[in-house]
Structures are given as structure tokens and as C-alpha cells.
């Protein structure tokens, strides 16, 4: 006697059921809230929510099966981030509504403290690297993308913006100061911030060598020390060293004057994990859409972008984000001639 095996049929409502199941647990809702502007590995999330790794892995699997989280490989590590709602697909409206409601939640104080602790651990790892590897840093970074490989593209974008005479610039993380002479020739006053004394000394030597009298070097944390705003804020290969790049971009956007610009040069997403150990990178590049979304969340408008393919397989993105000047009736950017 043979038994007939029942066929499992796909039903559209299965997707809605998975979405409802994933959103039916307070811990999973708080995980989605924590991933609003950041991405974390499973061990970091286990630390943040004070549960075992296996338990957190289970919750992440449920969220992933419902399409609420996506994964990204960073070298040998897997990081989780929120997946964008696809409004045209089944469940897309419910997905978007769920995230909107989640964003109204206030994470428990202890969870916020543990998130801060994870960010502090990331930042400490970055600082330790730069303290150890200052002399070798330029050669190490040149293995991926040195300034000569993207300087002309950044300058082309910078010159196309046509800043007014008297405009000011701020470079965050100037490294050895290689880009400061270019900024000094184009702006009346330039400020360079770095939280590494050793790196700042390299930049100071470059300024002395080039006789850059309109450049001021400051040992400071651009995210916490509230430096003066500028018409143009420049980040060349810096964002991937921040513990929370989305939050960093938001804070740095506040340093841009109304009508000004934020110029970001970064690697596109890649999977070369050796860059962590060799160059001290916390993040292996960024998706173009992520940078645009973070900038939009910070009140900036995405401008022109340039992309540079390198022989070693890496790709560089040079991005312009403009800060509208709402004090003028048109709300247009005001630094153009």
C-alpha cells in the first residue's frame, strides 16, 4: 500500500504570515529599531540585547525569512541591516508601515548604553590602529586607493561647484595633509581636524613644507567637539573609519553651512577583508544607495557623483551632497557663481 505524500503549495498569504510572525516579538522589534541607521554582527547584537549568540541567531533568521533584514559580508564577518520595503511587492505596504511604527519606539536605556559600548569598541580599535601604524599608513592605504588615484576627480567636482571668493573649507581626517594644498588654493580659510596626534603632525609637516598660511590644524573629534561650520566639508577615505558611519554623516552634515556642500570620497562595497588588518578599515566600503539615504536623512540633497574603477579591482565613489539654503525663496544652493 503506497502512501500519497501531500504536496506543499505556496500560498501568497504565507509571506504575510511570516511578516506578522517576525513582527510579533518585542525583541525582534527592538532589533529592527537598533538597525535603523546602523548594521551589526550577530555577536554585537547578542551583546547589545544581552542574550546568547544562538538565541540572537534564531531571531535574525526569522527576520531574514520575512525579508525584514538583509546581510552584508565584511571580510569574514556577516553584518545585519534593515531591508528596504518594496512597496510594489506583496507585503511591501505592511513592511513599510511596520518600520514606520518601529521608528517611533524608544529603545530601553540599557540597550542604548550597550550600543554606545559597541561603538566605543569599534572606535578604540580604529584609534589603536592609527597609533601603531602612522609611519606605514600611507603605503598601506596606497595598496587600495591612494590620493593620486582620486585627486583629479575630486578637484574636478570641487571646481565645478564654483565656490564664492571668501568661502571656507573643513577637511575631516586629512591624513598626511596631501589634499590640504589643493584646498588652500581654492578657499580663503581651511581647517583640518584629526583625533590622532601622530597623523596631525604629518599634516603639519606638509603645511610647513608648502607654506600654507591659511590652513589651521586642530586636534579634535569632529563628531563631539563642535568645530566651526564651513562652506565645504571634505571627507577623503575617512567614513569607513567611523564606528557608526550613518550617524557620523549626519553629524558632519551639521557642519555644512546653508547652501554649502559635503564632498565624500569612499570605496564602493568590496569583500577584501585584509583591508581591516592592513589599513585599519572598520567597514569594507559602502553601497552607493546607503550613502545617498544617510545624506537624505541628514537633510542633504544628492548631487553629482563620479565613479573610478581601479586596476586592483576596487571602485571609488566621489559624491557631492548639497545643503539647501532655505533662507532664500528658491531654496537653491547659493555658492555657485
C-alpha positions in Angstrom: 0.0 0.0 0.0 1.5 3.3 -1.1 1.0 6.5 0.8 0.5 9.6 -1.1 2.7 12.4 0.1 0.7 15.7 0.2 2.1 18.4 -2.0 3.1 21.6 -0.2 1.6 24.5 -2.1 2.8 28.1 -2.0 0.2 30.5 -0.8 0.7 34.3 -1.1 -0.6 34.7 2.4 2.5 32.7 3.7 4.6 35.8 3.1 2.2 38.0 5.1 2.1 35.3 7.8 6.0 35.3 8.0 6.0 39.1 8.2 3.4 39.1 11.0 5.3 36.4 12.9 8.6 38.3 12.6 7.0 41.4 14.0 5.2 39.6 16.8 8.1 39.6 19.2 9.2 42.6 21.3 12.9 41.6 21.0 12.8 41.4 17.2 11.0 44.8 17.0 13.8 46.3 19.1 16.4 44.7 16.9 14.8 46.4 13.9 14.9 49.7 15.8 18.6 49.2 16.6 19.3 48.6 12.9 17.5 51.8 11.8 20.8 53.6 11.0 23.4 51.0 11.7 24.5 47.5 11.0 25.7 45.0 13.5 27.2 41.5 13.6 25.4 38.7 15.4 27.9 38.9 18.3 27.4 42.6 18.6 23.6 42.2 18.7 23.9 39.5 21.3 26.0 41.9 23.4 23.6 44.7 22.8 20.5 42.7 23.8 22.3 40.6 26.5 21.3 37.2 25.1 23.2 34.2 23.8 24.5 34.1 20.3 22.3 31.1 19.3 19.2 32.9 20.5 20.1 36.0 18.6 20.8 33.9 15.5 17.3 32.5 15.7 15.7 35.9 15.9 17.8 37.1 13.0 16.8 34.1 10.9 13.1 34.8 11.5 13.6 38.4 10.5 15.6 37.4 7.4 12.9 34.9 6.3 10.4 37.6 6.5 12.5 39.9 4.4 12.9 42.5 7.2 16.7 42.3 7.5 19.4 41.8 4.9 23.0 40.6 5.3 26.3 42.0 4.2 29.7 40.3 4.3 32.5 42.3 5.8 35.6 40.1 5.3 34.9 37.0 7.4 32.1 38.7 9.3 28.4 39.0 8.5 26.6 42.2 9.3 22.8 42.6 9.5 21.0 45.7 8.4 17.3 46.6 7.8 16.0 45.6 4.4 14.2 48.3 2.5 10.5 47.8 2.0 9.4 47.1 -1.6 6.1 48.8 -1.9 5.1 47.1 -5.2 5.6 43.6 -3.8 3.2 41.6 -1.7 3.6 42.7 1.9 5.6 45.8 1.0 3.0 48.2 2.4 2.8 46.2 5.7 6.6 46.1 5.8 6.9 49.9 5.4 4.2 50.5 7.9 5.9 48.2 10.4 9.2 50.1 10.1 7.5 53.4 10.4 5.9 52.3 13.7 9.2 50.7 14.9 11.0 54.0 14.4 8.6 55.6 16.9 9.8 53.3 19.6 12.3 54.3 22.3 15.0 51.7 22.9 15.5 50.8 26.6 18.2 52.8 28.3 20.4 49.8 28.9 20.2 48.8 25.2 21.2 52.3 24.2 24.1 52.1 26.6 25.3 48.8 25.1 25.0 50.2 21.6 27.2 53.0 22.7 29.7 50.5 24.2 29.8 48.6 20.8 30.5 51.9 19.0 33.2 52.7 21.6 34.9 49.3 21.0 34.9 50.0 17.2 36.3 53.5 17.7 39.0 52.2 20.1 40.1 49.6 17.5 40.4 52.3 14.9 42.4 54.7 17.2 44.7 51.9 18.3 45.5 51.0 14.6 46.4 54.6 13.8 48.5 55.0 16.9 50.5 51.9 15.9 50.8 52.3 12.1 51.3 56.0 11.4 54.6 55.7 9.6 53.4 52.8 7.4 49.9 54.1 6.8 50.4 55.9 3.5 52.0 52.8 1.9 49.3 50.6 3.3 46.4 52.8 2.0 48.1 53.1 -1.4 47.6 49.3 -1.6 43.9 50.1 -2.2 43.4 53.7 -3.2 45.9 56.4 -2.7 45.2 60.1 -3.1 46.8 60.3 -6.6 44.1 57.8 -7.8 41.2 60.1 -7.0 42.6 63.6 -6.5 41.8 64.8 -10.0 38.2 63.6 -9.8 37.6 65.3 -6.5 39.1 68.5 -7.8 37.0 68.4 -11.0 33.9 68.1 -8.9 35.1 70.7 -6.5 35.9 73.2 -9.2 32.5 72.6 -10.9 30.8 73.8 -7.8 32.3 77.3 -8.2 32.5 78.5 -4.6 32.4 82.2 -4.0 35.6 84.1 -3.0 35.9 84.0 0.8 34.4 80.6 1.1 35.8 78.3 3.8 36.6 74.5 3.8 36.9 71.9 6.5 38.7 68.6 5.9 38.0 65.8 8.4 40.8 63.3 8.8 43.4 64.9 6.5 45.9 62.1 6.9 49.3 63.3 5.9 47.8 66.5 4.6 48.2 65.6 0.9 44.9 67.3 -0.1 45.4 70.4 2.0 47.4 72.4 -0.6 44.6 71.9 -3.1 42.0 73.2 -0.6 44.3 76.1 0.4 44.5 77.3 -3.2 40.7 77.3 -3.5 39.4 78.6 -0.2 40.2 81.6 1.9 40.5 79.6 5.1 40.9 75.9 5.6 40.5 73.9 8.8 41.8 70.4 9.2 40.6 68.1 12.1 42.1 64.9 13.2 41.9 63.0 16.5 45.3 61.4 16.0 48.2 63.5 17.2 50.6 61.4 15.1 48.6 61.9 11.9 48.2 65.6 12.6 52.0 66.0 12.9 52.3 64.6 9.4 49.8 67.1 8.1 51.6 69.9 9.9 54.9 69.0 8.2 53.2 69.1 4.9 51.7 72.5 5.6 55.1 73.9 6.7 56.7 72.4 3.6 54.1 74.0 1.3 53.9 77.3 3.3 50.2 77.0 3.7 49.4 80.1 5.8 45.6 79.8 5.5 45.4 76.3 6.9 44.6 75.7 10.6 45.3 72.3 12.1 43.3 71.1 15.1 43.5 68.1 17.3 39.8 67.4 17.7 37.0 65.0 17.3 34.8 66.2 14.5 31.7 64.4 15.9 31.9 65.6 19.5 34.0 68.8 19.7 31.6 71.0 17.6 34.1 72.7 15.2 33.1 75.8 13.3 30.9 75.2 10.2 32.3 75.6 6.7 31.0 76.2 3.1 32.6 72.9 2.0 33.3 69.9 4.2 35.6 67.2 2.8 36.0 63.5 3.7 38.5 61.6 1.7 38.6 57.9 2.6 37.6 58.7 6.2 34.0 57.5 6.6 34.9 53.8 6.7 36.9 54.5 9.9 33.9 55.7 11.9 32.2 53.3 14.3 28.7 54.4 13.1 29.1 55.9 9.6 25.4 56.8 9.3 25.4 58.8 12.5 28.8 60.3 11.5 27.5 61.5 8.2 24.5 63.1 9.9 26.7 64.9 12.4 29.1 66.1 9.8 26.3 67.4 7.7 25.5 69.9 10.5 29.0 71.4 9.9 28.0 72.4 6.4 26.7 75.9 6.1 23.4 76.6 4.4 23.9 76.4 0.7 27.2 74.6 1.1 28.5 71.1 0.2 29.7 67.9 1.6 32.2 66.0 -0.5 32.7 62.3 0.3 35.3 60.1 -1.4 34.9 56.5 -0.4 35.3 52.9 -1.7 32.3 51.2 -3.0 31.4 48.0 -1.2 34.0 45.2 -1.5 34.9 41.9 0.1 38.6 42.3 0.7 38.8 41.5 4.4 42.5 42.1 4.6 41.9 45.8 4.5 40.7 45.6 8.1 44.1 44.4 9.4 46.3 46.2 6.9 44.6 49.6 6.7 42.5 49.7 9.9 39.2 49.9 8.0 36.1 49.3 10.1 33.9 49.0 7.0 34.7 47.5 3.6 33.3 50.4 1.6 29.7 51.4 1.2 26.8 50.8 -1.1 26.1 53.9 -3.1 22.4 53.9 -2.1 23.4 53.8 1.6 25.4 57.0 1.3 22.6 58.7 -0.5 20.0 57.5 2.1 22.1 58.7 5.0 22.7 62.0 3.4 19.0 62.4 2.7 18.2 61.6 6.4 20.7 64.4 7.3 18.8 66.9 5.2 21.2 66.9 2.3 20.4 66.6 -1.5 22.4 64.2 -3.6 24.3 66.0 -6.3 26.7 64.8 -9.0 28.7 61.6 -8.4 31.8 60.2 -10.1 33.0 56.6 -10.1 36.5 55.5 -10.6 37.4 51.9 -11.4 40.9 50.8 -10.2 43.2 48.2 -11.7 43.3 46.3 -8.5 39.5 45.7 -8.7 38.4 48.3 -6.2 36.0 51.1 -7.2 36.0 54.6 -5.8 32.9 56.8 -5.5 33.2 60.6 -5.3 29.9 62.0 -4.0 28.6 65.6 -3.7 25.8 66.3 -1.2 24.4 69.8 -1.1 22.8 71.5 1.9 19.8 73.6 0.7 19.6 77.3 1.8 16.0 77.6 3.0 16.5 81.2 4.0 16.2 82.1 0.3 12.9 82.0 -1.5 14.1 79.5 -4.1 15.8 77.2 -1.6 18.6 76.8 -4.2 22.3 76.2 -3.4 23.9 79.6 -3.1 27.6 79.1 -3.6 27.5 78.8 -7.4 28.7 81.8 -9.4 
